Amino acid sequence: MTNNLDLQNFMDKIKKAEAGNKLDLSSDEDLSIAIMNLISIEEHLFFTASKTGKTKYFDLLNETREMRKELLKLIVKNPEGEIWCTSKHLLAASMRLFEVGTKAQTKGDKKSALSFFEKSYHLYNLFWGINLGLVKNVGAQFIEPKKSKDSPLSYQKSDFLGKVSGIIGKILDCCRE
């Protein structure tokens, strides 16, 4: 009974967050992926400027950074402490782990690829957990995600990131319009 009540309370909080902030989570998911790519563009412009010695790339980096900051403000609404930087780095790390995973997959190392994908997914969900205000509100009781027989990933629901991923995975659905 307690688990059902916890689940209902949690879902009520999600509905309230969506209504109160007028979140279109599918659009925000797309926006977060765009922000990830802007962070990657900043990194590539930095390395291009450094490798070529052409400072014009630093100017482009700055323009890209300003755009990324503007867009990140649409999602990171309460940047207390170091939440702003943490959010940016969670997206950047998630994107990089995803890229490392795709490279491992291309090399035929499926086991490593799945491990990198899992880590990427955990970090991405932690980003959302923090920015939807769920991580600070979630205590010892987590909603346990259902394990799928078909899933090759082995989320450890006992660890914090696994639990956050399970919760956020139920909330975010980029295909919902």
QUIRAWO-V111191 format. One record per backbone hydrogen bond with DSSP energy under -1.0 kcal/mol. NH is the residue of the N-H (numbers start at 1). CO is the residue of the C=O. E is the energy in kcal/mol with one decimal. If there is no record, write none. Layout:
nh=NH co=CO e=E
nh=NH co=CO e=E
This chain:
nh=5 co=1 e=-2.2
nh=6 co=2 e=-3.0
nh=7 co=3 e=-2.6
nh=8 co=4 e=-2.4
nh=9 co=5 e=-2.8
nh=10 co=6 e=-2.6
nh=11 co=7 e=-2.7
nh=12 co=8 e=-2.4
nh=13 co=9 e=-2.0
nh=14 co=10 e=-1.9
nh=15 co=11 e=-2.5
nh=16 co=12 e=-2.4
nh=17 co=13 e=-2.7
nh=18 co=14 e=-2.7
nh=19 co=15 e=-2.5
nh=20 co=16 e=-3.5
nh=21 co=17 e=-2.1
nh=23 co=18 e=-1.4
nh=28 co=24 e=-2.6
nh=29 co=25 e=-2.5
nh=30 co=26 e=-1.9
nh=31 co=27 e=-2.5
nh=32 co=28 e=-2.5
nh=33 co=29 e=-1.9
nh=34 co=30 e=-2.1
nh=35 co=31 e=-2.5
nh=36 co=32 e=-2.1
nh=37 co=33 e=-2.1
nh=38 co=34 e=-2.1
nh=39 co=35 e=-2.4
nh=40 co=36 e=-2.1
nh=41 co=37 e=-2.4
nh=42 co=38 e=-2.4
nh=43 co=39 e=-2.1
nh=44 co=40 e=-2.6
nh=45 co=41 e=-2.7
nh=46 co=42 e=-2.1
nh=47 co=43 e=-2.4
nh=48 co=44 e=-2.5
nh=49 co=45 e=-2.6
nh=50 co=46 e=-2.6
nh=51 co=47 e=-2.7
nh=52 co=48 e=-2.5
nh=53 co=49 e=-2.2
nh=57 co=54 e=-1.3
nh=59 co=55 e=-1.4
nh=60 co=56 e=-1.9
nh=61 co=57 e=-2.2
nh=62 co=58 e=-2.2
nh=63 co=59 e=-2.0
nh=64 co=60 e=-2.5
nh=65 co=61 e=-2.8
nh=66 co=62 e=-2.4
nh=67 co=63 e=-1.9
nh=68 co=64 e=-2.6
nh=69 co=65 e=-2.7
nh=70 co=66 e=-2.2
nh=71 co=67 e=-2.3
nh=72 co=68 e=-2.7
nh=73 co=69 e=-1.6
nh=74 co=71 e=-1.2
nh=75 co=72 e=-1.3
nh=76 co=72 e=-3.3
nh=77 co=75 e=-1.5
nh=80 co=78 e=-2.0
nh=83 co=80 e=-2.5
nh=86 co=82 e=-2.7
nh=87 co=83 e=-2.8
nh=88 co=84 e=-2.2
nh=89 co=85 e=-2.7
nh=90 co=86 e=-2.5
nh=91 co=87 e=-2.1
nh=92 co=88 e=-2.4
nh=93 co=89 e=-2.9
nh=94 co=90 e=-2.3
nh=95 co=91 e=-2.4
nh=96 co=92 e=-2.4
nh=97 co=93 e=-2.6
nh=98 co=94 e=-2.0
nh=99 co=95 e=-2.2
nh=100 co=96 e=-2.6
nh=101 co=97 e=-2.3
nh=102 co=98 e=-2.2
nh=103 co=99 e=-2.0
nh=104 co=100 e=-2.4
nh=105 co=101 e=-2.4
nh=106 co=102 e=-2.2
nh=107 co=103 e=-1.7
nh=108 co=105 e=-1.4
nh=109 co=104 e=-2.6
nh=110 co=108 e=-1.5
nh=113 co=109 e=-2.4
nh=114 co=110 e=-2.7
nh=115 co=111 e=-1.7
nh=116 co=112 e=-2.6
nh=117 co=113 e=-2.8
nh=118 co=114 e=-2.3
nh=119 co=115 e=-2.1
nh=120 co=116 e=-2.6
nh=121 co=117 e=-2.7
nh=122 co=118 e=-2.4
nh=123 co=119 e=-2.3
nh=124 co=120 e=-2.4
nh=125 co=121 e=-2.4
nh=126 co=122 e=-2.2
nh=127 co=123 e=-2.2
nh=128 co=124 e=-1.7
nh=129 co=125 e=-2.9
nh=130 co=126 e=-2.6
nh=131 co=127 e=-2.3
nh=132 co=128 e=-1.9
nh=133 co=130 e=-1.1
nh=134 co=129 e=-2.1
nh=135 co=129 e=-2.0
nh=138 co=134 e=-1.4
nh=157 co=155 e=-1.1
nh=159 co=156 e=-1.5
nh=163 co=159 e=-2.1
nh=164 co=160 e=-2.6
nh=165 co=161 e=-2.7
nh=166 co=162 e=-2.0
nh=167 co=163 e=-2.1
nh=168 co=164 e=-3.0
nh=169 co=165 e=-2.5
nh=171 co=167 e=-1.0
nh=172 co=168 e=-2.9
nh=176 co=173 e=-1.8
